[in-house]
Amino acid sequence: MALTFFKIPRNKKYNYRPVYYDQKKEEREKRAKAAYEENSGDYEKALKERLQMRWKRSAGARSRRASNQRLVAIFIIMFLLLYLIFFV
């Protein structure tokens, strides 16, 4: 061991592990649980949860479709404005 007069700073180490959230995996596990419960006799509750999951999925698709249509409309309007400015 050597005798030192100056302390040299070292890199700090952290024990950080990022958490990964997989929405599709969560939905798949929830469906499997609902199917298991369906066999146990609580059919209405399982049916209600299944319908809610379907509605959430279709609502997401509708919002994406509306967003894409809005984006196309904005591009068309911008194209028309640029055409009017530069060629008329």
C-alpha positions as CSV (number, residue, x, y, z in Angstrom):
1,M,0.0,0.0,0.0
2,A,1.4,3.3,-1.1
3,L,1.3,6.5,1.0
4,T,-0.6,9.3,-0.9
5,F,-1.1,12.9,0.0
6,F,-3.9,13.7,-2.5
7,K,-7.2,11.8,-2.8
8,I,-8.1,11.1,-6.4
9,P,-11.8,11.1,-7.1
10,R,-13.3,8.0,-8.6
11,N,-16.4,7.3,-10.6
12,K,-19.5,6.7,-8.6
13,K,-21.4,3.4,-9.1
14,Y,-25.1,3.1,-8.9
15,N,-27.2,-0.1,-8.7
16,Y,-29.9,1.2,-11.0
17,R,-31.9,-1.3,-13.1
18,P,-34.5,0.2,-15.5
19,V,-38.0,-1.2,-15.3
20,Y,-39.5,-2.3,-18.6
21,Y,-43.3,-2.2,-18.9
22,D,-44.8,-4.3,-21.6
23,Q,-48.5,-3.3,-22.1
24,K,-49.2,-6.2,-24.5
25,K,-47.9,-8.7,-21.9
26,E,-50.0,-7.2,-19.2
27,E,-53.1,-7.5,-21.4
28,R,-52.3,-11.1,-22.3
29,E,-51.9,-12.0,-18.7
30,K,-55.2,-10.3,-17.8
31,R,-57.0,-12.2,-20.6
32,A,-55.5,-15.5,-19.4
33,K,-56.6,-14.7,-15.9
34,A,-60.1,-13.9,-17.1
35,A,-60.3,-17.1,-19.1
36,Y,-59.2,-19.0,-16.0
37,E,-61.9,-17.2,-13.9
38,E,-64.5,-17.9,-16.6
39,N,-64.0,-21.6,-16.1
40,S,-64.5,-21.1,-12.3
41,G,-68.0,-19.8,-12.7
42,D,-67.7,-16.0,-12.5
43,Y,-68.7,-15.6,-16.1
44,E,-70.3,-12.1,-15.9
45,K,-67.2,-10.5,-14.4
46,A,-64.9,-12.1,-17.0
47,L,-67.2,-11.0,-19.8
48,K,-67.3,-7.4,-18.5
49,E,-63.5,-7.3,-18.3
50,R,-63.1,-8.8,-21.8
51,L,-65.5,-6.2,-23.3
52,Q,-63.6,-3.4,-21.5
53,M,-60.3,-4.5,-23.0
54,R,-61.8,-4.7,-26.5
55,W,-63.2,-1.2,-26.1
56,K,-59.9,0.2,-25.0
57,R,-58.1,-1.4,-28.0
58,S,-60.7,-0.1,-30.5
59,A,-60.6,3.4,-28.9
60,G,-56.9,3.5,-29.4
61,A,-57.2,2.5,-33.1
62,R,-59.9,5.2,-33.6
63,S,-57.8,7.9,-32.1
64,R,-54.8,6.9,-34.3
65,R,-57.0,7.0,-37.4
66,A,-58.4,10.4,-36.5
67,S,-54.9,11.7,-35.9
68,N,-53.7,10.4,-39.3
69,Q,-56.7,12.0,-41.0
70,R,-56.0,15.3,-39.3
71,L,-52.4,15.1,-40.4
72,V,-53.3,14.4,-44.1
73,A,-55.8,17.3,-44.0
74,I,-53.1,19.7,-42.7
75,F,-50.7,18.6,-45.4
76,I,-53.3,19.2,-48.1
77,I,-54.1,22.7,-46.8
78,M,-50.4,23.5,-46.6
79,F,-49.8,22.3,-50.1
80,L,-52.7,24.4,-51.4
81,L,-51.4,27.5,-49.6
82,L,-47.9,27.0,-51.0
83,Y,-49.3,26.5,-54.5
84,L,-51.4,29.7,-54.2
85,I,-48.4,31.7,-52.9
86,F,-45.8,30.5,-55.5
87,F,-47.8,29.8,-58.6
88,V,-50.8,32.2,-58.7
